Amino acid sequence: MRVVSRVAKYLIISLLVLLVVVITLLPFVVRWQAETWLNRQGLEASIGYISIRPIMGSVQINDVQVRAANGEQLAVNELLVNIAWRPLSDQWLQIEELKLDTLAIDLVQGPGILRIGGISIPTGDSPDAVAEAETSSSGGGIDRISLEQLSLNNLDICYSRVDAANLTLANQCAHLGELTHTGELDLKLGEDGALLVPGIQLQELRWYDRLQPLSLLAIDSVSLVNLVSPDMRLWHLDNLAVESISLLPETDRALQLDRAELQVLSASDNISVEKLLLGELSAQLQLSQEGQLTFAPAIMERVTALSDTPAKDQSEAEPVKSTPVALSQFSLGHVAVATDRSLLAMSGLNLQGLGLDGAEVSLEGLQLAKMVVLPGADKSALSLSQLDVAGLTVGEKIELDSIALGDTQLHLQTLDNGQLAFAPTLMAQLIPESSSEASTGDAEVEVSPTPQKTFSLGSLKTSQLQIMAEQELLSLDALTLQSLTAGADVVGLESFRVDKLAIMAPVTEVEGVEHYVRVPAVSLKGLSKSPSVLALAQLEIIDPDIFLHRDSDGQLVMLEELNRFIGKAAGEAPDEPGESSPSDGGDPPMQLQIGEVLIGQQGQVRVLDESVSPALSQQFSKLGLSIQHLDATRPDKGATLNFNLGVNRFGYLKLAGDLAPFGDHLNTSIDGELHGVDVRNLSGYAGKFIGYHLDNGSVDADIDLAVREDKIDAEITTRFHELKVSPLKKDELPEGAEELGVPLEFALSLLRDNDGTIELKLPIGGNINAPEFSLSKIINKVLFKVIAESVVNYYLPFGLLAKSLIGDSLANLAFQPVPFAPGMAALDDPAHENLNKIAQMLKARQQLHLLFCAPSTRQDWMSVYAQDGAKNADKAEQKDTNKNTQEEVAASEPVITPEQVTAMKQLADQRTEVAKAYLVDAGVKPGQMILCTGAFEKALDKPPAMTISIGQ
C-alpha cells in the first residue's frame, strides 16, 4: 500500500509539474503556432508577448504586428482580458477587465471577399455555411455577458470595399481616441435578453478617407448615461451628449456643432424623447457645377462609395412601417449657413411637444428667435425677429391654434425686366431649372385628384412687417386674424385686422408723399365662402390716405410699377379668367354678399395728374364711403350708397342713392351735389377737352343719375360763378368748339347773370356698353351744343332773331329791329315794345353790351327832299314789284347833295340817341349801349329800322 501510495504521490507531483510546464510553455507555443500560421498565409507576423494565466482567468497579448504584402495590417499594442471562471458554470461570461490599447486593423470586403487584417476569411455566402452557422448558434453557449472594467484607447479601424478584380473602390477609417465606462455593463442573451449600460465615455472620434486623403468627421467626445433594455424590445436612455461635431473639419467645414444633447429616450413600438438640445450650429454649403447648393458633396460621394447596393425603385420598394415618435422639447442655439457668402443666421429655435405617427403630426409649440436670410448682404433678403407657433395638428385635418410673428422685413430684388423676385440667386441655387421645366411639362399630365384637407387657424398675430425693393412696397404695424377655417370649397373667417398699413412708396420722390396708400386700420369681419356664395359681414377701411399719380402719358404710375413688378409690359392687358357657361359644365359664377362697406369719414386723396397742362395737384379731404346690403343673390334689390369727399378747403361732393350691379343689366339711381369747386384746378382738363384755360371761378352742380337696363339718363346742372376763360391756339381747339361760331368766353358771357353765375344743364344719355360712349365725346359734342341752345333759349323771349342762326352757330346774333317812320326819329308803340324787352334783358345781364345802328335810307331822303315824295315812293314800290331794267333805275335816280347826306347822318344819330335815352330812362346802364356812327345808306330803298346786335 505504501508503494501504491508513493507511486500515486509521485504521479500527482509529476502531473502537476507537467501541467506547470505545459502552462508555462503554452504562451510560447501559441505565439509560435500563430506566427507560423500567419506566415503560411503570406503575411509578415510577429507577436511580442503572450501571457496566459488560467487560474487567474487572464490573457494578455502585446506587440502584435500582422502585415500583408498589399499593406493591410493588424496591429495591437496591448490586449488584456480577465474573466471569472465560477460564473461560467451558470453560462455567464463575467469579464472583470477588458483593455485594448492601440489597435490598427484593416477590413476589406467585396464580391466573395472578406479580409481582416490581411487574413482571408470565408464569406459564408453558401447555403451550407449559413445552415452550419445556424446549427452552431442554436443551443448551449453563454446566456449572459457582463463587463466590469473596459478601457479602449487609440483604435483605428479601416474599411475597404473592392470589386471582383480586387481593385479598391473605397477606403475609409474610423479613429477612437479613448472609450471608458462607468458601472458594470450587463447583457443577457436569449429570448429574455436584457441590456444595462450605466455609462460610456468616448473621446476623440474621427472618420477619414485614405483612398483620397480627407478628414470627414471629427467629434471631441460622446457621453452615454444609463442605457437600459429589459427585454431587447423596450429601450431607455437617460442622456446622450456629444461635444464638438465637425464635418470636413480641415477643408470645407461643412458642418460644425458645438454640442448636442439628448435626454430621456424611450423606444419600443414608439419612440419618445424628452429633450433634444443643440448648441451653436454652422453649415458651409457648396455650389455644384450646375450652380446648385449641395451639402458636403465630398461626404455624400464617399458614403455612396461604401455600398454597391443599388437603390430600389420607389415603386418596387416595400412599404416601411412607420414608428410613432414623440419629442417633448427641442432647442437649437445659434445657426449659421453659408457658401461663399452668408445665407442664413438664426439665434435660436425651440420646439415643444412634437408627435409623429405616420401621416399624423402634432406640435404643441415652436419658438424661433431672430432669423436673417442673406445676413451679409447690403440689405438682408428676410429678417424675422420672432416666430411662435402653438397647437399644430396635421392629419386628416390641419389645425393650428395660433401663430405670432415678430418684426419682419422682406427685401425683394428687381430682375433685368423689372420683375420682383425673392433672393433670385439663392432661389436659382436651391431650385434647379430642370425642376421648373419638369413642373411645366407635368402640367399637361392628368393627375388624379387628392382628397382636400380641412384647415383651421385659431389666431394669427404679427408685429411690424416691411417688404422692400428699390422702395418700400408694404409695411404694417400689426396684423391680427381670428378663427380661420378652410376645407374643400368652404372658407370661414371671424375677423381680420391690419394696423398702420402703408403700400408702395413712389420711386420718384414727391414732396409730402411717402406712400401711395396709407391706412390707419383695415378690418374685415364675418367672411364666409361656399361653392356659390362669398359673404362678408363688414369691411371697414379707416381714414385712408391715397395718392393718385398719372404721368404725362395718362397712365397710373402705381399701376405701371405693379405691372413691372409682376413682369407685365407697359400697357399689357391683365390676364382674364376663362369664361364658362352652363353648357360646358363650368361652375356657376360666385355670388357676392356684403353687409356693409365703410371707408373713412376723414380719408384723404391727393391727385397729381401730369397728363394735362398745367398739371393738376389737388388735395381732397373728408373721404367717406358707405355701401350697405350689397347682395348678388337679390339682383333686383339695390344696395344703398353714400359718398362724401371734400374738395379744396371749402368744397365738397356728396352722392347718395342705390346701386344694383349684379343683374343682367345695370340699374342704379344716384343723386348728388358738388359745391364750391375752384375751376382753376380743372383748367388743365378744360384745355385738353375744350381748348380753353379756366382763369378763375367756382362751380356747383346738382347730379341726377339714373341707369335702367344699361341705359343712362342723367342730367348735371352746373352753376359757374365768376367764370373767366381764355382760349388756346385755334389749332388746339377740339372738335365741336367751332360749332359755337363765337369765342367760348363770349358765349359764356351771354349766359352770365348779374351775379356772375352761369347755369348749364348737361344731359347725358345712351347705352353705357356702347363703344362710342365716352366722356371726351360728351364734353366735345354735348357741352358746346348745350351752350348754344342755352343762349338761344334764353334770348328768344327778348326778340332774338332765330333766322339769324346758322345751324347751332351763335355768330351774328341780333334782335328784332326797331322800325322808324321815314324821315322821323320818334319812337312809336311797336318800337317801345321792342325796347322794353331789351331793357328787361340788359338789366338782367348788366355785363352785356348791345350795338345800336340806325342808318337812314333812301326812303328817309325822299320823305324830306323829294318834290313829289308820294310819286317817288310809288315809283320805288313799282320798281320793287316789277323789277324794271337798270336803265330805268338810272334814269330815275335823284340828285343828292352833300348837305343832304349830312342831314341824313344826323337823323341816324338822333334815332340811336333817342333809343339810348329811352333805355336809360328804363333803368339800363348807359355803358351797356354802344351807338354806331350815323350813316346814310342811299342805295338801301327800304323802310328805316334800327338794328340791335350783341357786341363781342
C-alpha positions, 0 to 999 in steps of 0.5 A: 500500500505504501508503494501504491501510495508513493507511486500515486504521490509521485504521479500527482507531483509529476502531473502537476509539474507537467501541467506547470510546464505545459502552462508555462510553455503554452504562451510560447507555443501559441505565439509560435503556432500563430506566427507560423500560421500567419506566415503560411498565409503570406503575411509578415507576423510577429507577436511580442508577448503572450501571457496566459494565466488560467487560474487567474482567468487572464490573457494578455497579448502585446506587440502584435504586428500582422502585415500583408504584402498589399499593406493591410495590417493588424496591429495591437499594442496591448490586449488584456482580458480577465474573466471569472471562471465560477460564473461560467458554470451558470453560462455567464461570461463575467469579464472583470477587465477588458483593455485594448490599447492601440489597435490598427486593423484593416477590413476589406470586403467585396464580391466573395471577399472578406479580409481582416487584417490581411487574413482571408476569411470565408464569406459564408455566402453558401447555403451550407455555411449559413445552415452550419452557422445556424446549427452552431448558434442554436443551443448551449453557449453563454446566456449572459455577458457582463463587463466590469472594467473596459478601457479602449484607447487609440483604435483605428479601424479601416474599411475597404470595399473592392470589386471582383478584380480586387481593385479598391473602390473605397477606403475609409477609417474610423479613429477612437481616441479613448472609450471608458465606462462607468458601472458594470455593463450587463447583457443577457442573451436569449429570448429574455435578453436584457441590456444595462449600460450605466455609462460610456465615455468616448473621446476623440472620434474621427472618420477619414478617407485614405483612398483620397486623403480627407478628414470627414468627421471629427467629434471631441467626445460622446457621453452615454448615461444609463442605457437600459433594455429589459427585454431587447424590445423596450429601450431607455436612455437617460442622456446622450451628449456629444461635444464638438461635431465637425464635418470636413473639419480641415477643408470645407467645414461643412458642418460644425456643432458645438454640442448636442444633447439628448435626454430621456429616450424611450423606444419600443413600438414608439419612440419618445424623447424628452429633450433634444438640445443643440448648441451653436450650429454652422453649415458651409454649403457648396455650389455644384457645377450646375450652380446648385447648393449641395451639402458636403458633396465630398461626404455624400460621394464617399458614403455612396462609395461604401455600398454597391447596393443599388437603390430600389425603385420607389415603386418596387420598394416595400412599404416601411412601417412607420414608428410613432415618435414623440419629442417633448422639447427641442432647442437649437442655439445659434445657426449659421449657413453659408457658401461663399457668402452668408445665407442664413443666421438664426439665434435660436429655435425651440420646439415643444411637444412634437408627435409623429405617427405616420401621416399624423403630426402634432406640435404643441409649440415652436419658438424661433428667435431672430432669423436673417436670410442673406445676413451679409448682404447690403440689405438682408433678403428676410429678417424675422425677429420672432416666430411662435407657433402653438397647437399644430395638428396635421392629419386628416385635418390641419389645425393650428391654434395660433401663430405670432410673428415678430418684426419682419422685413422682406427685401425683394430684388428687381430682375433685368425686366423689372420683375420682383423676385425673392433672393433670385440667386439663392432661389436659382441655387436651391431650385434647379431649372430642370425642376421648373421645366419638369413642373411645366411639362407635368402640367399637361399630365392628368393627375388624379385628384387628392382628397382636400384637407380641412384647415383651421387657424385659431389666431394669427398675430404679427408685429411690424412687417416691411417688404422692400425693393428699390422702395418700400412696397408694404409695411404694417404695424400689426396684423391680427386674424381670428378663427380661420377655417378652410376645407374643400370649397368652404372658407370661414373667417371671424375677423381680420385686422391690419394696423398702420398699413402703408403700400408702395412708396413712389420711386420718384420722390414727391414732396409730402408723399411717402406712400401711395396708400396709407391706412390707419386700420383695415378690418374685415369681419364675418367672411364666409365662402361656399361653392356659390356664395362669398359673404362678408359681414363688414369691411371697414377701411379707416381714414385712408390716405391715397395718392393718385399719380398719372404721368404725362402719358395718362397712365397710373404710375402705381399701376405701371410699377405693379405691372413691372413688378409682376413682369407685365409690359407697359400697357399689357392687358391683365390676364382674364379668367376663362369664361364658362357657361352652363353648357360646358359644365363650368361652375356657376359664377360666385355670388357676392354678399356684403353687409356693409362697406365703410371707408373713412369719414376723414380719408384723404386723396391727393391727385397729381395728374401730369397728363394735362397742362398745367398739371393738376395737384389737388388735395381732397379731404373728408373721404367717406364711403358707405355701401350697405346690403350689397347682395348678388343673390337679390339682383333686383334689390339695390344696395344703398350708397353714400359718398362724401369727399371734400374738395379744396378747403371749402368744397365738397361732393356728396352722392347718395342713392342705390346701386344694383350691379349684379343683374343682367343689366345695370340699374342704379339711381344716384343723386348728388351735389358738388359745391364750391369747386375752384375751376382753376384746378380743372383748367388743365382738363378744360384745355385738353377737352375744350381748348380753353384755360379756366382763369378763375371761378367756382362751380356747383352742380346738382347730379341726377343719375339714373341707369335702367337696363344699361341705359343712362339718363342723367342730367348735371346742372352746373352753376359757374360763378365768376367764370373767366376763360381764355382760349388756346391756339385755334389749332388746339381747339377740339372738335365741336368748339367751332360749332359755337361760331363765337369765342367760348368766353363770349358765349359764356358771357351771354349766359352770365347773370348779374351775379356772375353765375352761369347755369348749364344743364348737361344731359347725358344719355345712351347705352353705357356698353356702347363703344362710342360712349365716352366722356371726351365725346360728351364734353366735345359734342354735348357741352358746346351744343348745350351752350348754344341752345342755352343762349338761344333759349334764353334770348328768344323771349327778348326778340332774338332773331332765330333766322339769324342762326346758322345751324347751332352757330351763335355768330351774328346774333341780333334782335328784332329791329326797331322800325322808324317812320321815314324821315322821323326819329320818334319812337312809336308803340311797336318800337317801345315794345321792342325796347322794353324787352331789351331793357328787361334783358340788359338789366338782367345781364348788366355785363352785356353790351348791345350795338345800336345802328340806325342808318337812314335810307333812301326812303328817309331822303325822299320823305324830306327832299323829294318834290313829289315824295308820294310819286317817288315812293310809288315809283320805288314800290313799282320798281320793287314789284316789277323789277324794271331794267337798270336803265330805268333805275338810272334814269330815275335816280335823284340828285343828292347833295352833300348837305343832304347826306349830312342831314341824313347822318344826323337823323341816324344819330338822333334815332340811336340817341333817342333809343339810348335815352329811352333805355336809360330812362328804363333803368339800363346802364348807359355803358351797356349801349354802344351807338354806331356812327350815323350813316346814310345808306342811299342805295338801301330803298327800304323802310328805316329800322334800327338794328340791335346786335350783341357786341363781342 
